[in-house]
Amino acid sequence: MVAKNQHCYNEVMIAFLSGQILEKTQQFLIVVQGGVGYKVFVTPKSLEAAVGDQVKLYTYLKSSDDGQTLFGLPDFASLQFFELLITVTGVGPKVALAILSASSVDMLSEAIANQDSAIFTRISGVGNKTAEHIIIELKSKMATLPMTEAGGSTDVFDGLIGLGYNSREVREVVQKIDRSKPTEQQLKEALKLLGK
């Protein structure tokens, strides 16, 4: 029974973190939530915040034999792109974070659509071969990303998480709704899908 509980614990994913910055370096923040400090590797955008500031991060937890590492992204679209990047051959979480640190999701998406590898090869750790893999493997998957200019998807995600829904099912539902609609209608549509 103990082993079963331990297995369930290992499957827990931290998808969102909101708290106060206790410490910061050039690579990570220590964010306090509920009296617990989380070490989160973040993009330069998140590092602009000062110690003592409140921060909200969409997170990805990587578990390996060496332990667990938490990566934080400033918005839901960045998290979705990050999760797509790490499915690519030769791209791990640290390289994915470096890519998102160098350019916006919109610019990276455009580069993939135009098969422009230069935006990727100028990033440390990304060679020509990896850049080609990113373009080839992600071109067909780009439609699954929430469009940042449409707005609403991040608000809908936050709202549903706030209502107590599981982050994994919320992500799936957010991808299915019509993101061209106003946020309120998106939320209603998402709640309808979650209610099935």
C-alpha positions in Angstrom: 0.0 0.0 0.0 2.8 2.4 0.8 4.5 1.7 -2.5 1.2 2.5 -4.3 0.9 5.8 -2.5 4.5 6.6 -3.3 3.9 5.9 -7.0 0.9 8.3 -7.0 3.0 11.0 -5.4 5.6 10.6 -8.1 3.0 11.3 -10.8 2.0 14.7 -9.3 2.7 17.5 -11.7 3.2 21.1 -10.5 1.5 23.1 -13.3 1.2 26.5 -11.8 3.0 28.4 -9.1 2.1 31.8 -7.5 4.1 33.3 -4.7 6.7 35.8 -3.5 10.3 35.8 -4.7 12.6 35.1 -1.8 15.9 34.9 -3.7 17.0 35.2 -7.4 20.1 34.5 -9.5 20.8 34.9 -13.2 19.1 31.6 -13.9 16.5 30.8 -11.3 14.1 32.2 -8.7 13.2 30.8 -5.3 9.4 31.4 -5.0 7.7 30.9 -1.7 4.1 29.5 -1.7 2.4 28.3 1.4 5.6 28.5 3.4 7.5 26.2 0.9 10.3 27.6 -1.3 10.5 26.3 -4.9 13.6 26.7 -7.0 12.4 27.5 -10.5 14.5 28.0 -13.6 12.9 30.8 -15.6 13.3 33.1 -18.7 14.8 36.6 -18.5 11.3 38.1 -18.6 10.6 36.5 -15.2 14.0 37.4 -13.8 13.1 41.1 -14.3 11.0 40.8 -11.1 12.6 41.9 -7.9 13.1 40.0 -4.6 9.8 40.5 -2.6 7.7 40.8 -5.8 4.7 38.4 -6.4 5.1 36.2 -9.4 2.9 33.8 -11.3 4.5 31.0 -13.3 3.2 28.2 -15.5 5.5 25.3 -14.7 6.9 22.0 -15.9 8.4 19.5 -13.5 11.2 17.3 -14.9 11.9 14.1 -12.9 15.1 12.1 -13.4 17.6 9.9 -11.5 19.4 13.1 -10.5 16.2 14.5 -8.9 13.5 17.0 -9.9 13.9 20.3 -11.7 11.2 22.9 -12.0 11.0 25.2 -15.1 8.8 28.3 -15.1 7.2 30.1 -18.0 5.5 33.6 -17.8 2.3 32.6 -19.7 0.3 29.6 -20.8 1.3 29.9 -24.5 5.0 29.8 -23.5 4.3 26.6 -21.5 2.5 25.0 -24.4 5.4 25.8 -26.7 8.0 24.6 -24.2 6.1 21.3 -23.9 6.2 20.9 -27.7 9.9 21.8 -27.9 10.9 19.0 -25.5 9.2 16.4 -27.7 11.8 17.2 -30.4 14.8 14.9 -30.8 17.8 16.5 -29.1 15.9 19.2 -27.2 15.7 18.9 -23.4 14.1 21.3 -20.9 17.2 23.5 -20.5 17.6 24.0 -24.3 13.8 24.6 -24.6 14.0 27.3 -21.9 17.0 28.9 -23.7 15.0 29.0 -26.9 12.1 30.7 -25.2 14.5 33.1 -23.5 15.8 34.2 -26.8 12.5 34.9 -28.7 8.8 35.3 -28.3 6.4 32.4 -29.0 5.0 34.4 -32.0 8.4 34.8 -33.5 9.4 31.2 -33.0 6.1 30.0 -34.5 6.6 32.2 -37.5 10.2 30.9 -38.0 8.9 27.3 -37.9 6.1 28.2 -40.4 8.7 29.8 -42.7 11.3 27.1 -42.2 13.8 29.7 -40.9 16.4 27.8 -38.8 18.6 30.9 -38.2 16.5 32.0 -35.2 17.3 28.6 -33.5 21.0 28.1 -34.5 22.0 31.4 -32.9 21.0 29.9 -29.5 23.8 28.2 -27.5 23.3 24.4 -27.6 21.2 24.4 -30.8 23.1 23.3 -34.0 21.9 23.0 -37.5 20.6 19.4 -37.1 18.6 20.3 -34.0 17.1 23.4 -35.6 16.0 21.2 -38.6 14.4 18.7 -36.2 12.5 21.5 -34.5 11.1 22.8 -37.8 10.3 19.4 -39.2 8.8 17.9 -36.1 6.8 20.9 -34.9 5.4 22.4 -38.2 2.4 20.1 -38.1 1.9 20.5 -34.3 1.7 24.3 -34.3 -2.1 24.3 -34.6 -2.3 22.9 -31.1 -0.8 26.1 -29.6 -3.1 28.8 -28.1 -2.6 32.0 -30.2 -1.3 34.7 -27.9 -2.9 37.5 -29.9 -6.4 35.9 -29.6 -6.2 36.3 -25.8 -8.4 34.7 -23.3 -6.8 31.2 -23.1 -4.5 32.1 -20.2 -7.5 33.7 -18.3 -9.6 30.6 -19.0 -6.8 28.3 -17.8 -6.4 30.4 -14.6 -10.2 30.5 -14.0 -10.7 26.8 -14.4 -7.7 26.0 -12.1 -9.2 28.4 -9.6 -12.5 26.4 -9.7 -10.5 23.3 -8.7 -10.3 21.5 -12.0 -7.3 19.2 -12.7 -4.5 21.0 -14.7 -4.1 18.2 -17.2 -7.8 18.1 -18.2 -7.9 21.9 -18.3 -5.0 22.0 -20.8 -6.8 19.5 -23.0 -10.1 21.5 -22.9 -8.4 24.8 -23.6 -7.0 23.4 -26.8 -10.5 22.4 -27.9 -12.4 25.6 -27.4 -12.8 28.5 -29.9 -10.2 31.0 -28.8 -11.5 33.7 -31.2 -14.5 34.1 -28.8 -14.6 36.5 -25.8 -13.0 35.1 -22.6 -16.4 34.7 -20.9 -17.8 32.6 -23.8 -14.6 30.6 -23.9 -15.0 29.8 -20.2 -18.6 28.7 -20.7 -17.6 26.5 -23.5 -14.8 25.0 -21.4 -17.1 24.3 -18.5 -19.5 22.6 -20.8 -16.8 20.3 -22.1 -15.5 19.6 -18.6 -19.1 18.7 -17.5 -19.4 15.9 -20.0 
